[in-house]
Amino acid sequence: MKLPLAYKPMGFVMGWVSGSLAGLAFRKTWMAIRHEEDAPDALDKERGWGEILLAAAVQGALFAVVRSAVDRTGAKAIERSTGVWPAGDKGGRD
């Protein structure tokens, strides 16, 4: 079956929301881990490899978890409202 048309705009909004939520979660998590407002950036000369890689790993994990939770919630909502699962038989993202 074809992806319901309603899922496309909803998917865009959910992507934006999940990015915002993940960013907020990362900032709060980094504050709890390191007691710092700003996480290190890969080009931050004052930070070491360990700190930079830890920040990247935490950020990546949080973004993946939040995106999956938001995607799953949206897919379930589409299925409840249309009776069609939005990802087709194989599932997964485009």
Stockholm file with secondary structure:
# STOCKHOLM 1.0

chainA/1-94         MKLPLAYKPMGFVMGWVSGSLAGLAFRKTWMAIRHEEDAPDALDKERGWGEILLAAAVQGALFAVVRSAVDRTGAKAIERSTGVWPAGDKGGRD
#=GR chainA/1-94 SS CCCCTTHHHHHHHHHHHHHHHHHHHHHHHHHHHHSCSSCCCTTCTTSCHHHHHHHHHHHHHHHHHHHHHHHHHHHHHHHHHHSSCTTTTTCSCC
#=GC SS_cons        CCCCTTHHHHHHHHHHHHHHHHHHHHHHHHHHHHSCSSCCCTTCTTSCHHHHHHHHHHHHHHHHHHHHHHHHHHHHHHHHHHSSCTTTTTCSCC
//
